[in-house]
Amino acid sequence: MSGAAQQPAGSVVHEVAIVGLGAMGSASALELARRGASVIGFDRFTPPHTWGSSHGDSRIIREAYFEDPVYVPMVQRAFERWRDLERASGAQLLQRTGGVMIGAPDSELVEGALRSARTHGLQHELLSAHELRDRYPVLNPEPGMVAVWEPRAGVLAPEARMRAQLAQAQRHGATLRFDDPVSHWQAERDGVVVFTAHAAHRARQLVISAGAWVASLLPDLRVPFRVERQTLHWFEPARDASAFSPQRCPIHLWQFDGARFFYGFPDLGAGIKLAFHHHGAATSADTVPRDVGAEEVDAVRRALRRFVPAADGRLRASTVCLYTNTPDEHFWIDRHPAHANVLVASPCSGHGFKFAPVVGEIVADLIEGRPVHFDLAAFRWRAG
């Protein structure tokens, strides 16, 4: 990329610069700093914040991964690293609730979850609609639906995790610059220069993990990333409030009416969180409408009345978040095609947060030239 004539500040050359300190960038900063690398990281806001993809009270973690069995070893490692971060930070970040994936027997969700469970020998059960209602009375599957139950699934705390991860990265020596947007970067023979409004910073390698802002940092490439607006909603239970406790209610994903997806959480104290997965409007990080309309609440309420009717109480809150999607919805973790010292590791298509600790390890291994112990073939640079 072409850059201004501005010269890098001082003579400090970091080993790695990271642009974007959300889920993947903060994990990469922590892992690299923990290994002794000199790291400088930048974010246009102060994480955790509500402008990207890593907020909203809770995230799902699940093992019988319907998207593809290739993710299962990664999520198994992620479980370990979440617990490591809990021990290091003293914060509770993962709560096990079990999980159910619900849909028609031949749905992508059910067939995919069963494929991953059987491929990797995961503990699971296949429940009929009647068996699911008996076990979890607040869930209301339609006749003919089935559910794949898995015991390890649960809930992650995104904001607490972001604070813990950033604090640990700083404790290990990372320099983190918040409220300091990167305007552009420039490749040089022996490194890169990262430009902000305040200064220019030189590093030997660059990690771009800026979520919905990734494409703006790769203007010379036609990267096929689509930013999608999603809304999240919290409702008071209309009845059976105790049945929505994390001890009695699992995380639940539904596929219905063909390719529509809907998901929900137990009540963690702020209400019952429910939302659609995908099919949001195309947008951009800087122009996305942040207000949630009544029609959006009504659409979610129609789904909850159908599948989780006991949750049909007063709306407590709604918010907007962003998915950054690839065409095939697989991750994007690979070197820049023209600059071998630039690594792009960010767009996760609405299902990436749970993998953040293991993506941090993968990024660190790639930066250090070590072997990666996971199959990254689906995540390589590819056409739109």
Number of C-alpha atoms within 10 A of each C-alpha: 12 9 13 10 6 10 12 16 13 10 8 10 19 20 18 27 28 27 29 28 29 30 32 31 30 32 27 32 36 28 25 26 23 18 12 13 19 19 26 24 23 25 22 19 18 15 22 20 14 17 18 21 24 26 23 20 16 19 21 25 27 24 27 34 21 20 18 13 20 17 19 22 15 21 22 15 15 21 20 12 17 21 15 13 18 16 12 12 17 10 15 15 21 21 17 18 24 22 27 29 27 31 26 22 17 11 18 16 25 26 18 20 28 25 18 21 22 14 13 15 10 16 13 19 14 18 18 18 20 17 13 22 15 12 12 15 17 22 23 20 22 16 10 11 22 24 27 26 23 23 18 19 23 24 25 21 19 24 21 17 24 23 16 21 27 23 17 22 24 18 13 20 19 25 18 21 16 15 11 18 17 20 13 19 22 15 22 14 8 10 20 23 23 22 23 16 9 10 14 19 21 28 24 19 23 31 27 25 26 28 29 25 22 21 20 14 17 16 11 10 12 10 16 13 22 19 24 22 22 22 22 21 23 24 21 20 22 12 14 12 16 13 17 24 17 20 14 16 23 25 23 24 25 24 20 19 8 10 11 12 19 19 20 23 26 26 23 15 10 13 22 23 24 25 23 20 19 17 12 14 12 14 17 16 20 9 7 17 12 13 10 16 11 8 9 14 18 11 12 18 22 13 20 22 14 15 18 19 18 21 28 19 17 12 16 13 15 19 15 20 20 26 28 30 24 21 12 11 17 20 23 23 24 21 20 17 11 9 16 13 21 23 22 22 25 28 28 23 24 20 19 22 20 22 23 23 28 25 27 23 22 23 26 25 17 16 21 13 9 11 9 13 11 13 11 15 11 14 17 14 16 13 8 10
